[in-house]
Amino acid sequence: MANSDTDYALALHGGAGAVAGRDYAVTEKHLRELAEECRGWLADGRTALDVVERAVAELEASGLYVAGRGSAPNSAGHVELDASIMDGESRKAGAVAALRDFVSPVQVARGVMEKTPHVMLAGDGALEFARSQGFTEVRDPLSYYKLPVGVTSDDIRGQAHGTVGAVALDTHGNLAAATSTGGTFGKLHGRIGDTPLIGPGTWADDNIAVSCTGTGEHIIRAGGATAIAFRYRSGISLHDSIAEMLDEVKRLGGDAGVIALTRSGEIAMPYNSQGMKRACVSTTTPLTVATFA
């Protein structure tokens, strides 16, 4: 969707859990406004890493998606959050899993990347680290969390899913990716999907940045983002690299969506679910926002 003349590029997703027939005008408006804001940050020379962190933090805080404020309690009755972030140039990465009641899991994930020698912290360890670093906690979970747009009480009783993510190419030629989720509704206490896993859920290197969304168990088993990245590195086209991974997810019984961005500025946002809330823009690509085909 772009060419080698691209100076910067961005793609966002609000999850591949969109249900056909439901109205997502509110989320599309939000994605459009956020993509416009991100375009300004990139045009001003902000790094891809800063932009994907800030974009995902905005998606988490909005309460419109199954991440951050839009997350639902698990089988134990509390919210557990997952997020990851990766810088393509350095391959540095950070992640948190099963983190309870923090406003921005992706900010905590970046903290793990920059303030510890580790890639992932989980559960009580992630919570202790987030508190020690002064990240903002959710003080009243009962009033803070809310059903996101397009989600019903029936979805809460099922295994509906959703995620948010961002990939960016900055004016310095660097790539980054970030992903965040509240996980599947009705999930077991302690369940962790692909989102906080560097590789399946999130990946960025010198050539490509990828954020996945969908049924996490199937994405993990299909290789997820790194399966796409390694195919692309081997010379397979971006379109075919993604299609092969999505086909494997489908074969295994799941559904998924992907946003991916290459160093040349090529953008892809395919999915095999009913819909995926998404937006993209670049120096050479007009702003595009959609949920369904």
N, C-alpha and C positions, 0 to 999 in steps of 0.2 A: 504493500500500500504506500510505499515511499521509495526513494532511490538514494544513490550515493551522495547527492547534493544536500541531503538532510543535515542540518546543523544540530537539531535536537528533536526528540520525539518522546511520546508518552502514551501509555495505555493504562486504563483503569478497569477493574471489574468489581461488581457488587454481588457476585455469586451466580452459580449455574443452577440455583434452585428455583428460578422463576417458573410459575405455573401458568400455562396457557389459559387465556380468558380473564386473568386478573389484571387490574389496572396498575401500572408502574410509572405513571406520569410524574409522580412526586420524586421517585428515585432518579428518573431520567433527567429531571430538572436539576437535581442536586449534582449528578455526575457531570452535567454540562457546565455548571458553575464552577465545580472543582477542577475540571479539566482546563477551563479558561484560566483559573488562578494558577494552576501548575505550569501552564504554558508561559505565563508571565515570569514565574520563578526561573524556569529554564532559560528564557530569553535574557534574563538579567545575569545569567552566568552561575546560578546556583548548581551545586553538584547533584548528580543523579541520586546519590544516597540520601541527601537531605530532602530531595523532592519526594521520593517514594515513602520515606518515613512520615513526612508531613501529610502527604495525601492519605495514607492509610490511617494515620491518627485522626484525620478529619472524618473519614468513613466510619471509624469506630465510635467517635463521639456523637455522630448524627442520630443514632438509634434507628436508622432506616434499613439496616442490613443485619444479617446474622453474624455479628461481630461486635465487640465492645458493648455498647449500651443496648443493642438489639439482641443480645444473647439470652438464652432460656436456661432455667435450672436443669441439672442432670437428675439421675435417679435418686441421689441423696438429698436433693432439694436445694443445692447451691450451684452457682455459676462457675464454671472452670473455663479459662480462656487460653488460647494458643496463638502464637505469632512468631514470625521469623523475618530476618532481613539479611541481605547479602550484597557486598560490594564487588563488582566484577573485576576491577583492576587489581585489587589486593587479594581477592578471594576471602577476605575476612567476613565472618558471619556470626550472627547471634540469634538465639531463640529462647522462648519460654513455653512451657507446656503445663497444663492443669494449674494455671495461675488463678488464684481467687481474688476477685473484686479489686482490680486496678483499672483506672479509666482508660489507659492506653497501653495495652500489652506490647505493641510494636515499639514504643519508646523504651520499655523495659528490655525488650530483645536487643535493641541497639546498645543499651547499657551493658548487657552481658558481653556483647561483641567488643566494646571499647574499654571496659573496666575490669574484666576478668580474663584469665587465660583459657576460658572454656567457650564452647559453641552453644550449649544448651543448659538451662537450669529448669527443674521441674518441681511441681508441688510446693511443699513447705519451703524448700530451698530457694525456689524462685520468689516466693512471697517474702522471705527474710531478706533476700538481696534487694528486692524492689523497695521495701521499707527502709533499708539501710541507705539507699541512694536518694530517698526523698521523693519517689514518684507518687503521683496523686492517687490516693485510695478512694474507693467507693464507700462512703460512710453509711449510707442507708440503702442497701441492695433492694429492698422491697419496693421502694419508690423510684429508684434509679433505672432499673432494667425495664424494658417495655417490648411489646411485640413489634417487630419491624413491619414495614409496608409489604402487603401481599401474603402475610402469614396469618393463619387462623388457629383457633383453639384445637381443631382437628389435627393440624400439623404438629402441634406440641405433643400430642399423644402418639404421633408416628415417628418416623425417622427422617423427617424433612431436613434439608441441609442448606448451608449458605456460607459464604466466605467473602472477604474483600481482599483486593490486591492491587499493586501498582508496579509497573516496569517503566524505566526511563533511560534515555540516552541524553547526556548533557553536551554542552558546547565544547567540552574538552575531549570528547570521544569516549567517555566512560559510561558504563552500564551499571544498573542496580535493580534489585527486585525486593519486594516485601509483600507479606501475606498475613492475614489475621482472621480468626474465627472464634465463635462461641461453640463450634462443633455441631453435630447433629442433635436435633431435638430428641428427647427421650434417651439420650446416651447414658451408658453406665458410668458410675462414679469412677474417675480415673482414666476414662477412654481418651486416647490421643489419636488423631488422624494424621493426614499428610501435612497439614499446614505448618506445624513448627519444625518439620523435618527438612533440613538442608539437603536437597537432592530431590526427593519426591514432590514436596510442596512448593519450594522456592529454590531458584538457582540463578546465578549471574556469573559470567566469566568475561573474557576479552571479546567474545564473539556474539553472545546472546544473553538475554535476561528473560526469565519465565516465571509466571505465577499461576498455580493451578487452583481449580475449584471443582467441587463435586463430591462424590462418595469417596471419602478418604481412604478407606480400606482397599478399594479397588484401584485407586490411583497409586498407592504404595506398591501393590502387587504388580502393577503395569510399569513401574519404574518412574512414572511421573516426569517432572521437569528435566531431570538429568537424562532420561531416555531420549527426550527431544533434543537436548543440547549435544549429546554424543552422536546422535544420528546426523544432526546438522553439521557438526565438526567433520564428519566422515565424507561430506560432500552431497548428502541428500538435501533436497530443497526444504525450506522452512515449512511449506504447506504439507509436504509428504512426511516430514519428521513428526509433525504434530498429529497428522491423520493416523499414522501407524500407532502412536501411543493411545489416542482416543479409541481406535478400533479394538485395541487390546483391553482397555477398560470396559468397553461394551461387551466384548466376548466373555469377560469375567463376571458380567452381570451388573455392572454399575453404569453411571453416567458421569460426565465431566465436561469442563470447559477450560480453556487456556487463553491467557494473554501472553504474547511473546514479541520480542523486539530485538532486532539484530543491530550490529555496529554500523551497518550501512543505512539503517533507518527503516528497514522493512518491518511492518507491523502485521501481526496475525491475531485474530480473536475468535477462533472456531469453538464449537461446543456440540455435544451430541445429546444434550438434555432438551427439555421443552423450550428453554430460553436461558439467556445469560445477560444480566445487566452489565453494560459495558460502554466505554467511551475511548476515543483515541484522537490524537492530534499530533502534527509535526510541522516542521518548517514548510514541507511540500505537500502535506495532507490536510484538508479542511477538517474541522472538528466534526466528529461523527459520534452520535449517541443512539443506542438501540437496546432493546430487550429481546425481541424476537427476530426472526429472519427478516 
